[in-house]
Structures are given as structure tokens and as C-alpha cells.
Amino acid sequence: MPTKNYAKLSLTLHKKLRGKISIAAKTKINNREDLSLVYTPGVGAVSSAIAKDEELADVMTWRKNAVAIVSDGSAVLGLGNIGASAALPVMEGKSAIFKRFTDIDAVPLVLATQDPDEIVRIVQALEPSFGAIQLEDISAPRCFEIEERLSKTLNVPVMHDDQHGTAIVVLAGILNALKVTRRTTKASVSIIVNGAGAAGVAIAKLLTAAGFKHVIVCDRQGAIFAGRPGMNPSKVALASFTNPGKKSGQLSEVIQGADVFVGVSGPGLLSPEMVKSMAPKSIVFGLANPIPEIMPDLAKAAGAAIVASGRSDMPNQLNNALVYPGLFRGMLDKGVKQVDDRIKLRAALALSGFVKKPTAEKIIPSIFDKGLHQAIARSVK
């Protein structure tokens, strides 16, 4: 269990550093000759060359190594709609992770608007400067529309990391957890996903694409099923391919006998009694941040065989930082224009396969494992 006061330590660090990232030049500017090469008059020749052949920007500027991390601050961690300025420390953190693990130059861009049309227009206008767009901490269901529209109109890959990065890591964790608990047939495994926001919807979609047949998603009203009144369009779509038995009821009811619980919702929503009602050798992923649906020690005491969280200070951390640095590295290097299920499934297999002999205490690699991010990058075709 965590013993350090990370909140206090992090506040001190951020105040001391005044943020976590900075811009550094790749070449020195020590004299007039250096200045003439990196700026005027020399740079005019570079601009003229790109004006004649725009693709030269990929080799003469930073574009093929640059990612824009875009957020409107409407769904930050588990803190909710706290606004653009409050989202900036999270985006800076992601930029630092990109640089540390895959040497990608990522720029945090928090927007003073939460209007989907305006966000789409802003990001479209940014396209010439970046080789890829990472959407972050944008609330559902707006995030689905924003990502879809940008993916259709931009000529660079666009990925909402809260959706797809999380889904990839969850799938990888489940694949290895099933090996440890000796569940061999994906089609018979029952999975409860608690939370029907961006992450929950993407997890359900990717699990289905991977061959899981019994996935039930719960929201505040309980299980989502076809025909349930009062659902928004995204939940209606979700009901069309999940919960084939149309089970109804609250989480405490539908979780009974389930093999796997995946929480992408809020703190304390899974009780020890619910864990006890699950199938033997149950798998519990409480991924709400910073406080999970259930603390790992409580889940284990209630009988869970494998437990994971989204926190850096707990074992089996299922965090999208395991996948997005390598995934974007691979997409930038290989000229990918659009993210699809094949890319996500291959990334999940690369991530799970990186742990050669998974155990209850290690179903997923550490972000610091040598070669991990390169393996994810190689999975991109």
C-alpha cells in the first residue's frame, strides 16, 4: 500500500519546476553563422523548398516527431470537469512521458472551449504543425463525435487516449490474467465493465473485437441493455453489441458469478461483498484515478485472485502510459493515417506478450521495462 504523501510531494515538485517540460534547440546558436543557418537568410531556402513540395516538411521540420496533446479539461482523471488550466499539469505529464520513453516531442494544448465544433476547427487548423493528434480528458459522449470528425478530415492519426489507450491496456491485462487463472476460452468469460464513459465504451468495443462474447456495461442506472429507456445514442449503440442476455439490475446484481470486473468509474463503487459474489479466481481491475473502485488489499481479502489498478504506486498498474508512447512512435514512423481495430489489437497482443510468464503479481509490464515501447512501436503495421 502507498506510504508516501504523493499529493504533497507533487505539489512541491510542480511549484519548484514551474511545470514539467521545456523546449530545447537541436543545434547550438553561438554566433552569426549559426543564426544565419537556423534562421534568416538560410531558413528561407527551406521554406521555399517546402512550398514547392509540402511533404518535405516531414524531413525538414519536427512534424514527423511531433504530437499535439489536446484537451478541453472536461473529464480530467477522476476529477471531472475542472477546466483547461487545471488539465494542463496532466497534459504536461503526458508530454514528459512521450519524451522520456520514445523521444517524441509532444505539446500540451488545453483549449478555452468545450464546444465540439470549435474544438474540431481548432485541431483541424493545427494539422500542418503535427504528425499526430492525441485527444485527452474530453468528456463523453462529446469525445466520440470529436474523434470521429477529426479522424475523417485529418491526414494524420487521431486517437483519444482515454478511450483506446485504456482499452488496449485493459485487453492486454485481461489476456494475461486469464492465463494465470487458467481460463482458456474467451467466448465463455463473463466481463462486467463499470462506467459507460469514453473508456468504458472503448473497452467494450475492443473486448468484443477481440472475441469476448459476454460483456455487460453498467452506468449509474445499472446494466445497459437493448431497449432500456432513456439512453443516449452512444449507450443505445453500446447495447447493440453487449449484454446479449439483456440482464438488468444494479452492479451488485449483475456482477454475481462474473469472472472479470473492470472499473472505469469512480472511487469506492465496488464493495468486498460484490467481489465475494463473483466467480472463483475472480479478476478485479479497479482503474479509477486517483482512488480506485476498490483498494487492492480489500479486493484480495474478498477473494479476488488477480487485482490491478491505474496507480503508479500499486502493483499491476494498468495505465495507458504503457501503450501510447510506443503506439504513436510506430504510427509516426510508419506513416499511419488512421487508427483502427487492427492496430489496437496488435498493440494489445504486443503488450501482453511482453510478459513471458505472467503471474498474479505481474500480468502487465512496467513502463520502465527495457524494450517495451519499441515492441509496441513494432506492432504497428
C-alpha positions in Angstrom: 0.0 0.0 0.0 1.2 3.6 -0.7 3.0 5.2 2.2 4.2 8.5 0.8 2.1 11.6 0.5 2.4 11.9 -3.3 -0.1 14.7 -3.4 2.0 16.9 -1.2 5.3 15.9 -2.9 3.8 16.5 -6.3 2.6 20.0 -5.4 6.1 20.8 -4.1 7.8 19.5 -7.3 5.5 21.3 -9.7 5.9 24.6 -7.9 9.6 24.2 -7.8 9.9 23.3 -11.5 7.1 25.5 -12.8 5.8 22.7 -14.9 7.5 19.5 -16.2 8.5 20.3 -19.8 10.5 22.8 -21.8 11.7 23.4 -25.4 15.3 22.7 -26.3 17.0 23.5 -29.6 18.7 20.7 -31.5 21.6 22.8 -32.7 23.6 25.5 -31.0 23.3 29.2 -31.8 26.6 30.6 -30.7 27.4 33.1 -33.5 26.1 34.9 -36.5 26.9 31.9 -38.8 24.8 29.6 -36.6 22.0 32.2 -36.6 22.1 32.5 -40.4 21.6 28.7 -40.8 18.8 28.2 -38.4 17.0 31.5 -39.1 17.4 34.1 -41.8 18.7 34.0 -44.5 19.3 30.2 -44.6 15.8 29.2 -43.5 14.3 30.9 -46.5 15.6 28.2 -48.7 13.9 25.6 -46.5 10.6 27.3 -46.6 10.8 27.7 -50.4 11.5 24.0 -50.8 8.6 23.0 -48.6 6.3 25.5 -50.5 7.1 23.5 -53.7 6.8 20.1 -52.0 4.8 20.1 -48.8 5.9 16.5 -47.9 9.4 17.9 -47.4 8.1 19.2 -44.1 8.2 15.6 -42.8 12.0 15.6 -43.2 12.9 19.2 -42.7 10.8 20.1 -39.7 9.9 18.4 -36.5 6.4 17.4 -37.8 7.1 13.6 -38.1 8.2 13.6 -34.4 5.6 15.9 -33.0 2.3 15.1 -31.3 -0.4 17.6 -30.2 -2.0 16.6 -26.9 -5.4 18.4 -27.0 -7.8 18.7 -24.0 -10.7 20.9 -23.0 -10.5 19.9 -19.3 -14.0 18.4 -19.3 -13.0 15.0 -17.9 -9.7 15.1 -16.1 -8.6 11.9 -14.4 -11.3 11.1 -11.9 -11.7 14.8 -11.0 -14.3 15.7 -13.7 -14.9 18.9 -15.5 -12.2 21.1 -13.9 -11.3 23.2 -16.9 -8.4 23.8 -19.2 -5.9 25.3 -16.8 -6.4 22.5 -14.3 -5.9 20.0 -17.1 -2.5 21.4 -18.1 -0.4 19.5 -15.5 -1.8 16.2 -16.8 -1.0 17.1 -20.4 2.5 18.2 -19.4 2.9 14.8 -17.7 2.0 13.0 -20.9 4.4 15.2 -22.8 7.2 14.2 -20.4 6.3 10.5 -20.8 6.4 10.8 -24.6 9.9 12.3 -24.5 11.3 10.0 -21.9 10.3 6.7 -23.5 10.1 7.3 -27.2 11.8 10.7 -27.8 8.6 12.2 -29.2 8.1 16.0 -28.9 4.6 16.3 -27.6 3.0 19.7 -27.0 0.2 20.2 -24.4 -2.6 22.3 -25.8 -5.5 23.0 -23.4 -8.4 24.8 -25.0 -10.6 27.5 -23.6 -13.7 26.0 -25.1 -15.8 22.9 -24.7 -17.8 23.3 -27.9 -17.3 20.3 -30.2 -17.5 22.3 -33.4 -14.9 24.8 -32.1 -12.6 22.1 -30.9 -12.7 20.3 -34.3 -12.0 23.6 -36.1 -9.0 24.4 -33.9 -7.4 21.0 -34.2 -8.0 21.0 -38.0 -6.1 24.3 -38.2 -3.2 22.8 -36.2 -2.7 19.9 -38.6 0.3 21.4 -40.5 2.4 21.5 -37.3 1.9 18.0 -36.0 2.3 14.4 -37.2 -0.4 13.1 -34.9 -3.1 14.2 -32.5 -3.7 12.8 -29.1 -7.1 13.8 -27.6 -7.2 13.7 -23.9 -9.6 14.2 -21.0 -12.6 15.2 -23.1 -15.9 14.0 -21.7 -18.3 11.5 -23.3 -20.3 11.5 -25.5 -18.7 14.6 -27.0 -15.4 12.9 -27.3 -16.8 10.3 -29.7 -18.1 12.9 -32.1 -14.9 15.0 -31.9 -12.6 12.0 -32.6 -14.8 10.7 -35.4 -14.9 14.0 -37.2 -11.2 14.6 -36.9 -10.3 11.1 -38.0 -12.3 11.6 -41.2 -11.0 15.0 -42.0 -7.3 15.0 -41.0 -4.5 13.3 -42.8 -2.7 12.3 -39.6 -3.7 9.7 -36.9 -6.1 10.9 -34.2 -6.5 8.9 -31.1 -8.5 9.7 -27.9 -6.2 8.1 -25.4 -8.8 7.8 -22.6 -10.7 5.5 -24.9 -8.3 3.5 -26.9 -5.1 3.6 -24.9 -7.0 2.4 -21.9 -8.9 -0.3 -23.9 -5.6 -1.7 -25.2 -4.0 -1.9 -21.8 -7.2 -3.5 -20.3 -7.3 -6.1 -23.0 -3.7 -7.0 -22.5 -4.2 -7.3 -18.8 -7.2 -9.5 -19.2 -5.4 -11.8 -21.7 -2.7 -12.4 -19.2 -5.0 -12.6 -16.2 -6.9 -15.3 -18.0 -3.7 -17.3 -18.5 -2.9 -17.1 -14.8 -6.4 -18.2 -13.7 -6.4 -20.9 -16.4 -9.4 -19.6 -18.3 -8.8 -20.7 -21.9 -11.9 -19.8 -23.8 -12.6 -16.1 -24.3 -16.1 -16.7 -25.6 -17.2 -18.1 -22.2 -15.7 -15.4 -20.0 -18.1 -13.0 -18.4 -16.9 -9.4 -18.0 -18.5 -6.5 -16.2 -17.4 -3.0 -17.2 -18.5 -0.4 -14.7 -18.6 3.0 -16.4 -20.1 3.9 -19.7 -18.0 7.0 -20.5 -15.2 7.2 -23.0 -13.1 4.4 -21.5 -15.9 2.1 -20.8 -17.3 2.3 -24.3 -13.9 1.8 -25.9 -13.1 -1.2 -23.6 -16.4 -2.9 -24.5 -15.8 -2.4 -28.2 -12.2 -3.7 -28.2 -13.1 -6.7 -26.0 -15.8 -7.6 -28.5 -13.5 -7.2 -31.4 -11.0 -9.5 -29.6 -13.7 -12.2 -29.4 -15.3 -11.8 -25.9 -19.0 -12.6 -26.1 -20.3 -11.8 -22.6 -19.6 -8.2 -21.8 -22.0 -6.1 -19.7 -21.5 -2.4 -19.2 -23.0 -0.6 -16.2 -23.7 3.0 -15.7 -25.3 4.8 -12.7 -28.7 3.3 -13.6 -27.3 -0.3 -13.7 -26.8 -2.7 -16.6 -27.1 -1.3 -20.1 -29.2 -3.5 -22.4 -31.1 -3.2 -25.6 -34.4 -1.5 -25.1 -33.6 0.2 -21.8 -35.5 3.5 -21.8 -33.8 6.9 -21.5 -30.4 6.1 -23.0 -28.4 8.5 -25.1 -27.3 7.4 -28.7 -23.9 6.2 -27.6 -25.4 3.9 -25.0 -28.0 2.7 -27.5 -25.2 1.7 -29.8 -23.3 0.1 -26.9 -26.4 -2.0 -26.1 -26.5 -3.3 -29.6 -23.3 -5.5 -29.2 -23.1 -6.0 -25.4 -25.2 -7.8 -22.8 -26.7 -10.4 -25.2 -28.8 -11.9 -22.5 -30.3 -8.4 -21.7 -29.6 -8.7 -18.0 -30.9 -5.8 -15.9 -30.2 -4.6 -12.4 -27.6 -2.7 -10.5 -23.9 -3.6 -10.4 -24.4 -5.6 -7.2 -26.8 -7.8 -9.0 -25.2 -8.3 -12.5 -21.7 -8.9 -11.1 -22.8 -12.1 -9.4 -20.9 -15.0 -10.9 -18.8 -12.8 -13.2 -15.2 -13.7 -14.0 -13.9 -10.2 -14.6 -14.6 -6.7 -13.2 -13.2 -3.6 -15.0 -13.9 -0.4 -13.2 -13.5 2.9 -15.1 -16.0 4.8 -13.0 -15.4 6.3 -9.5 -13.9 5.6 -6.1 -15.4 3.0 -3.8 -18.1 1.7 -6.1 -17.1 -1.9 -5.8 -17.6 -3.4 -2.3 -15.9 -6.5 -0.9 -19.3 -8.2 -0.8 -19.6 -7.7 -4.6 -16.2 -9.3 -5.1 -17.2 -12.3 -2.9 -20.2 -12.8 -5.2 -18.1 -13.2 -8.3 -16.8 -16.5 -9.8 -13.9 -18.3 -8.1 -10.5 -16.9 -9.0 -12.1 -13.6 -10.0 -10.2 -10.8 -11.7 -10.7 -7.3 -10.5 -9.4 -4.2 -12.2 -10.3 -1.0 -10.3 -8.9 1.7 -12.6 -10.5 4.9 -11.3 -7.9 7.5 -10.6 -6.6 8.7 -8.2 -8.9 6.5 -5.9 -9.9 3.1 -7.4 -13.3 1.4 -7.2 -11.9 -0.8 -4.5 -8.4 -0.8 -2.9 -6.3 -3.8 -3.9 -5.9 -5.2 -0.4 -9.7 -5.2 0.1 -10.3 -6.9 -3.2 -7.7 -9.6 -2.4 -9.1 -10.1 1.1 -12.6 -10.6 -0.5 -11.2 -13.4 -2.7 -10.0 -11.8 -5.9 -7.2 -13.9 -7.5 -5.8 -11.0 -9.6 -6.1 -7.3 -8.8 -4.9 -4.3 -10.8 -5.3 -0.5 -10.5 -4.4 2.5 -12.5 -2.0 4.0 -10.0 1.8 4.1 -10.3 2.3 3.2 -6.7 0.4 -0.1 -6.8 1.2 -3.5 -8.4 -0.2 -4.4 -11.8 -0.7 -0.8 -12.9 -3.0 -0.7 -15.9 -2.3 2.7 -17.3 -2.5 3.9 -20.8 1.1 5.2 -20.5 2.1 1.6 -21.1 1.0 1.9 -24.7 0.6 5.4 -26.1 4.3 6.3 -26.4 5.1 3.2 -28.4 1.9 3.3 -30.4 2.4 6.9 -31.5 6.1 6.2 -32.2 5.1 3.4 -34.5 2.4 5.4 -36.2 4.7 8.4 -36.8 7.5 6.2 -38.2 5.3 4.1 -40.5 3.1 6.9 -41.8 -0.2 5.6 -40.4 -3.1 7.9 -41.3 -5.8 6.4 -39.2 -6.1 4.3 -36.0 -8.2 1.1 -36.5 -9.1 -2.0 -34.5 -6.3 -4.0 -36.1 -3.7 -1.6 -34.8 -5.2 -1.6 -31.3 -5.5 -5.4 -31.2 -1.9 -5.9 -32.3 -0.7 -3.4 -29.7 -2.6 -5.3 -27.0 -1.0 -8.6 -28.1 2.4 -7.0 -28.1 1.8 -5.6 -24.6 0.5 -8.9 -23.1 3.2 -10.9 -24.9 5.9 -8.8 -23.4 5.3 -10.6 -20.1 6.5 -14.1 -21.0 5.3 -15.8 -17.8 2.5 -13.8 -16.2 1.8 -14.2 -12.5 -0.9 -12.8 -10.2 1.6 -10.1 -9.2 2.7 -9.3 -12.7 0.2 -9.5 -15.5 1.4 -6.4 -17.3 4.9 -4.9 -17.9 6.3 -1.9 -16.1 6.5 1.3 -18.1 10.3 1.1 -17.3 10.8 -2.4 -18.8 13.6 -2.1 -21.4 12.3 -2.6 -24.9 8.6 -2.4 -24.1 7.8 0.8 -26.1 9.9 -0.3 -29.0 7.9 -3.6 -29.1 4.6 -1.7 -29.2 6.0 0.5 -32.0 7.0 -2.6 -34.0 3.4 -3.9 -33.7 2.2 -1.1 -35.8 1.7 -2.1 -39.5 
